[in-house]
Amino acid sequence: MLSAPDFEQKKIIVAMLSHGERMSFKNDNIIISGKDGIRHQSSCYRLFALFIVGHITVTSGLLQRAKKFGFSIILMTHGLIPYGSWLAKAEGNVLLRRKQYAYDKLDIAKHVIHNKIEQQTTSLKLRRKKSKELKKAIAHLKGYQAQLQGSGVLELQEILGIEGIASRVYFSHMFDEMNWKGRRPRVKHDIVNLLLDIGYTQLFHLMDAMLNLYGFDTYQGVYHQTFYQRKSLVCDLVEPFRSIIDLQVRKSFKLGQVHEDDFSFVNGQYRIFGEKAKPYITLLLKSLLEHKQEMFLYVQSYYRAFMKDADINQFPVFYGR
């Protein structure tokens, strides 16, 4: 399995291919070139994940190198909608999967959501000017955390309810200066929700790739229930890391890095395409890469604790900023 020092050297590349650009290989290097020559070149030895945005002919050579060097490929449309993936995997970890299928508790679910609310609280605390309403919101979030830590037994629906209420409180104050109308995943009824979806998608695929390094069945969750073709475990373990994207989106608005003219409004939804999308993808991915090593160590620690049937206190916590 990949060690932490080795992972630290790995790269995550987003290749946004324009008309006339192509991808090729030479001496175990991946090369992206256009009419003006080589745009990018990286060693396959140092590649962890390759996001390809746009049209590409997927060759056997690309897939063979991904298999040989152990990097994942995620294919996305120009509208940044994922449509395919080729993931580097640890095959045959039967013992791990037996443990996954036998696990029927909710202690990990409470632990993960407690960590998520902690990060939401920390994100709100970073606001310099704190109104009475914001201070109340922070206090409420701490109260929801306390409910998760209580000695009483919580059912799944109760945990879901606590998370839902906490998220509504959090989002209403996180983006209150941006004409926020509510978090509606995949609806994209405003620019904030669109950027959150783009960032969360990047986070999802990075977490998916990391979990596959250990041989997890990513469809078997501990909080999100089994649902046809939903990678429930990935949905579980991205929860504490979502605030990374939230903070970057807020920061981008505050710094004037978001320009409404870059976006299109089609069939009641905001969209962004091609060259105009590049700065936003770069900002969001950069914010994730700042925590790349922490994400890897989180998954590594989660794997070790899960395999040992460790006490919940030994499961990882993401501390963020």
PASE-142537 format. One line per field, with one value per residue (C-alpha): x, y, z; residue number from 1. Coordinates in nm, 2 decimals, m for minus. Example, Ala and Ser with C-alpha at 12.3 -4.5 7.8 and 13.67 -1.06 7.14 Angstrom:
2
east c(1.23; 1.37)
north c(m0.45; m0.11)
up c(0.78; 0.71)
num c(1; 2)
//
This chain:
321
east c(0.00; 0.11; 0.29; 0.24; 0.59; 0.53; 0.18; 0.32; 0.52; 0.21; 0.04; m0.32; m0.37; m0.68; m0.64; m0.90; m0.86; m0.95; m1.01; m0.69; m0.52; m0.43; m0.28; 0.02; 0.30; 0.67; 0.93; 0.67; 0.57; 0.22; 0.22; m0.06; 0.01; m0.16; m0.09; 0.18; 0.36; 0.37; 0.14; 0.21; 0.44; 0.45; 0.60; 0.35; 0.55; 0.44; 0.07; m0.21; m0.52; m0.59; m0.91; m0.97; m1.23; m1.34; m1.34; m1.06; m1.01; m0.93; m0.66; m0.54; m0.21; m0.36; m0.54; m0.23; m0.02; m0.29; m0.28; 0.10; 0.17; m0.14; m0.31; m0.69; m0.86; m1.18; m1.35; m1.57; m1.77; m1.70; m1.99; m1.79; m2.02; m1.84; m1.93; m1.66; m1.37; m1.08; m0.96; m0.64; m0.75; m0.62; m0.78; m0.88; m0.89; m1.15; m1.11; m1.18; m1.49; m1.62; m1.58; m1.76; m2.06; m2.08; m2.06; m2.41; m2.34; m2.38; m2.08; m1.87; m2.16; m2.19; m1.81; m1.80; m2.10; m1.96; m1.63; m1.83; m2.02; m1.69; m1.55; m1.87; m1.83; m1.47; m1.55; m1.81; m1.56; m1.32; m1.57; m1.41; m1.73; m1.97; m2.32; m2.55; m2.72; m2.39; m2.28; m2.61; m2.56; m2.22; m2.37; m2.64; m2.38; m2.20; m2.53; m2.58; m2.24; m2.32; m2.63; m2.41; m2.17; m2.44; m2.46; m2.80; m2.85; m2.93; m3.11; m3.01; m3.30; m3.20; m2.84; m2.97; m3.20; m2.92; m2.70; m2.98; m3.06; m2.69; m2.63; m2.92; m2.80; m2.44; m2.52; m2.76; m2.47; m2.18; m2.32; m2.56; m2.39; m2.44; m2.81; m2.82; m3.15; m3.05; m2.84; m2.99; m2.74; m2.73; m3.01; m2.76; m3.01; m2.74; m2.37; m2.28; m2.45; m2.29; m1.94; m2.01; m2.11; m1.79; m1.58; m1.76; m1.73; m1.35; m1.35; m1.57; m1.34; m1.02; m1.18; m1.30; m0.95; m0.79; m1.04; m0.98; m0.61; m0.71; m0.96; m1.28; m1.62; m1.70; m2.07; m2.10; m2.14; m2.15; m2.39; m2.53; m2.74; m2.69; m2.86; m2.83; m2.51; m2.44; m2.09; m2.21; m1.88; m1.73; m2.04; m1.97; m1.60; m1.61; m1.84; m1.57; m1.38; m1.67; m1.58; m1.26; m1.47; m1.72; m1.44; m1.28; m1.61; m1.68; m1.32; m1.34; m1.66; m1.51; m1.19; m1.39; m1.27; m1.62; m1.76; m2.13; m2.05; m1.85; m2.16; m2.45; m2.81; m2.97; m3.31; m3.32; m2.97; m2.63; m2.36; m1.99; m1.79; m1.45; m1.19; m1.41; m1.43; m1.05; m0.99; m1.26; m1.15; m0.80; m0.90; m1.11; m0.86; m0.58; m0.78; m0.82; m0.45; m0.35; m0.50; m0.41; m0.18; m0.43; m0.69; m0.46; m0.36; m0.73; m0.81; m0.51; m0.60; m0.96; m0.85; m0.63; m0.89; m1.16; m0.95; m0.86; m1.22; m1.07; m1.25; m1.42; m1.17; m0.90; m1.08; m0.94; m1.05; m0.99; m0.89; m0.89; m0.76)
north c(0.00; 0.36; 0.51; 0.87; 0.99; 0.85; 1.00; 1.34; 1.34; 1.25; 1.50; 1.55; 1.70; 1.86; 1.85; 2.08; 1.99; 2.25; 2.20; 2.07; 1.96; 1.60; 1.37; 1.14; 0.96; 0.96; 0.78; 0.73; 1.09; 1.22; 1.51; 1.75; 1.94; 2.18; 2.37; 2.58; 2.27; 2.11; 2.26; 2.02; 1.73; 1.51; 1.18; 0.89; 0.78; 1.09; 1.09; 1.00; 1.12; 1.27; 1.47; 1.50; 1.77; 1.77; 1.52; 1.26; 0.93; 0.68; 0.45; 0.12; 0.29; 0.54; 0.26; 0.04; 0.32; 0.40; 0.04; 0.01; 0.33; 0.32; 0.64; 0.71; 0.87; 1.07; 1.18; 1.50; 1.69; 2.05; 2.13; 1.96; 1.66; 1.33; 1.05; 0.79; 0.68; 0.43; 0.39; 0.24; m0.03; m0.27; m0.60; m0.89; m0.74; m0.99; m0.95; m0.58; m0.63; m0.90; m0.65; m0.38; m0.61; m0.73; m0.38; m0.26; 0.00; 0.38; 0.49; 0.57; 0.77; 0.98; 1.03; 1.15; 1.39; 1.52; 1.60; 1.76; 1.99; 2.08; 2.20; 2.39; 2.56; 2.64; 2.79; 3.03; 3.12; 3.25; 3.53; 3.85; 4.03; 3.82; 3.94; 3.83; 3.60; 3.44; 3.39; 3.22; 3.00; 2.89; 2.81; 2.60; 2.40; 2.33; 2.21; 1.97; 1.83; 1.77; 1.57; 1.34; 1.29; 1.22; 0.88; 0.81; 0.58; 0.76; 0.60; 0.68; 0.91; 1.11; 1.15; 1.25; 1.51; 1.66; 1.69; 1.84; 2.11; 2.19; 2.23; 2.47; 2.68; 2.67; 2.75; 3.03; 3.22; 3.10; 3.26; 3.51; 3.80; 3.63; 3.63; 3.27; 3.09; 2.75; 2.45; 2.25; 1.99; 1.95; 2.21; 2.49; 2.77; 3.01; 3.06; 2.96; 2.62; 2.56; 2.63; 2.41; 2.13; 2.16; 2.16; 1.88; 1.67; 1.71; 1.62; 1.31; 1.17; 1.23; 1.05; 0.77; 0.72; 0.72; 0.46; 0.24; 0.22; 0.01; m0.21; m0.07; m0.15; 0.22; 0.14; 0.00; 0.30; 0.34; 0.64; 0.69; 0.38; 0.14; 0.27; 0.15; 0.28; 0.53; 0.52; 0.55; 0.52; 0.80; 1.01; 0.93; 1.02; 1.35; 1.50; 1.65; 1.79; 1.98; 2.30; 2.33; 2.40; 2.62; 2.84; 2.87; 2.96; 3.23; 3.36; 3.38; 3.59; 3.82; 3.87; 3.95; 3.64; 3.53; 3.71; 3.66; 3.72; 3.39; 3.19; 3.09; 3.05; 2.76; 2.60; 2.75; 2.65; 2.82; 2.66; 2.73; 2.59; 2.57; 2.84; 3.04; 2.74; 2.70; 2.97; 2.83; 2.47; 2.58; 2.77; 2.49; 2.21; 2.42; 2.45; 2.07; 2.00; 2.22; 1.94; 1.65; 1.49; 1.52; 1.35; 1.06; 1.02; 1.03; 0.74; 0.55; 0.59; 0.50; 0.18; 0.08; 0.15; m0.02; m0.33; m0.35; m0.30; m0.01; 0.20; 0.50; 0.74; 0.59; 0.68; 0.98; 1.34; 1.62; 1.94; 2.17; 2.52)
up c(0.00; m0.06; 0.23; 0.35; 0.24; m0.11; m0.13; m0.04; m0.37; m0.58; m0.81; m0.89; m1.23; m1.40; m1.78; m1.94; m2.31; m2.57; m2.94; m3.10; m2.78; m2.72; m2.46; m2.53; m2.35; m2.39; m2.17; m1.89; m1.90; m1.96; m2.21; m2.30; m2.62; m2.85; m3.17; m2.98; m2.85; m2.50; m2.24; m1.96; m1.88; m1.57; m1.48; m1.44; m1.14; m0.95; m1.06; m0.82; m1.00; m1.35; m1.41; m1.78; m1.87; m2.23; m2.52; m2.54; m2.71; m2.43; m2.56; m2.43; m2.37; m2.12; m1.93; m1.92; m1.78; m1.52; m1.41; m1.42; m1.22; m1.00; m1.08; m1.12; m1.42; m1.38; m1.70; m1.70; m1.96; m2.04; m1.81; m1.53; m1.50; m1.42; m1.67; m1.61; m1.40; m1.40; m1.04; m0.91; m0.66; m0.40; m0.51; m0.29; 0.06; 0.16; 0.53; 0.51; 0.31; 0.55; 0.83; 0.63; 0.56; 0.92; 1.07; 1.19; 1.45; 1.44; 1.65; 1.34; 1.19; 1.51; 1.51; 1.15; 1.18; 1.51; 1.32; 1.04; 1.28; 1.46; 1.12; 1.05; 1.39; 1.33; 0.99; 1.14; 1.42; 1.15; 1.07; 1.20; 1.28; 1.48; 1.51; 1.79; 1.54; 1.44; 1.80; 1.86; 1.56; 1.69; 2.03; 1.86; 1.66; 1.98; 2.13; 1.84; 1.89; 2.25; 2.15; 1.94; 2.23; 2.49; 2.66; 2.52; 2.22; 1.90; 1.61; 1.25; 1.19; 1.49; 1.37; 1.03; 1.20; 1.40; 1.09; 0.88; 1.14; 1.20; 0.83; 0.78; 1.07; 0.93; 0.57; 0.65; 0.82; 0.61; 0.29; 0.44; 0.26; m0.08; m0.12; 0.01; m0.05; 0.08; 0.00; m0.29; m0.42; m0.80; m0.86; m0.92; m0.87; m0.78; m0.84; m0.48; m0.51; m0.84; m0.71; m0.40; m0.63; m0.84; m0.53; m0.36; m0.68; m0.68; m0.31; m0.37; m0.64; m0.44; m0.14; m0.37; m0.51; m0.16; m0.03; m0.32; m0.23; 0.06; m0.11; 0.06; m0.10; m0.14; m0.19; 0.17; 0.41; 0.78; 0.78; 0.43; 0.37; 0.09; m0.23; m0.58; m0.74; m0.46; m0.32; 0.04; 0.21; 0.00; 0.09; 0.46; 0.47; 0.27; 0.54; 0.77; 0.47; 0.30; 0.50; 0.29; m0.01; 0.18; 0.30; m0.04; m0.21; 0.06; 0.03; m0.35; m0.33; m0.07; m0.28; m0.59; m0.77; m0.88; m1.18; m1.28; m1.65; m1.64; m1.58; m1.80; m1.69; m1.88; m1.81; m1.46; m1.36; m1.36; m1.56; m1.65; m1.94; m2.09; m2.04; m1.80; m1.56; m1.53; m1.26; m1.04; m1.08; m1.00; m0.68; m0.55; m0.62; m0.47; m0.15; m0.14; m0.22; 0.08; 0.29; 0.06; 0.32; 0.60; 0.38; 0.31; 0.67; 0.77; 0.53; 0.64; 1.01; 0.94; 0.76; 1.05; 1.32; 1.13; 1.07; 1.44; 1.56; 1.76; 2.01; 1.85; 2.01; 1.79; 1.47; 1.29; 1.33; 1.07; 1.24; 0.94; 0.99)
num c(1; 2; 3; 4; 5; 6; 7; 8; 9; 10; 11; 12; 13; 14; 15; 16; 17; 18; 19; 20; 21; 22; 23; 24; 25; 26; 27; 28; 29; 30; 31; 32; 33; 34; 35; 36; 37; 38; 39; 40; 41; 42; 43; 44; 45; 46; 47; 48; 49; 50; 51; 52; 53; 54; 55; 56; 57; 58; 59; 60; 61; 62; 63; 64; 65; 66; 67; 68; 69; 70; 71; 72; 73; 74; 75; 76; 77; 78; 79; 80; 81; 82; 83; 84; 85; 86; 87; 88; 89; 90; 91; 92; 93; 94; 95; 96; 97; 98; 99; 100; 101; 102; 103; 104; 105; 106; 107; 108; 109; 110; 111; 112; 113; 114; 115; 116; 117; 118; 119; 120; 121; 122; 123; 124; 125; 126; 127; 128; 129; 130; 131; 132; 133; 134; 135; 136; 137; 138; 139; 140; 141; 142; 143; 144; 145; 146; 147; 148; 149; 150; 151; 152; 153; 154; 155; 156; 157; 158; 159; 160; 161; 162; 163; 164; 165; 166; 167; 168; 169; 170; 171; 172; 173; 174; 175; 176; 177; 178; 179; 180; 181; 182; 183; 184; 185; 186; 187; 188; 189; 190; 191; 192; 193; 194; 195; 196; 197; 198; 199; 200; 201; 202; 203; 204; 205; 206; 207; 208; 209; 210; 211; 212; 213; 214; 215; 216; 217; 218; 219; 220; 221; 222; 223; 224; 225; 226; 227; 228; 229; 230; 231; 232; 233; 234; 235; 236; 237; 238; 239; 240; 241; 242; 243; 244; 245; 246; 247; 248; 249; 250; 251; 252; 253; 254; 255; 256; 257; 258; 259; 260; 261; 262; 263; 264; 265; 266; 267; 268; 269; 270; 271; 272; 273; 274; 275; 276; 277; 278; 279; 280; 281; 282; 283; 284; 285; 286; 287; 288; 289; 290; 291; 292; 293; 294; 295; 296; 297; 298; 299; 300; 301; 302; 303; 304; 305; 306; 307; 308; 309; 310; 311; 312; 313; 314; 315; 316; 317; 318; 319; 320; 321)
//
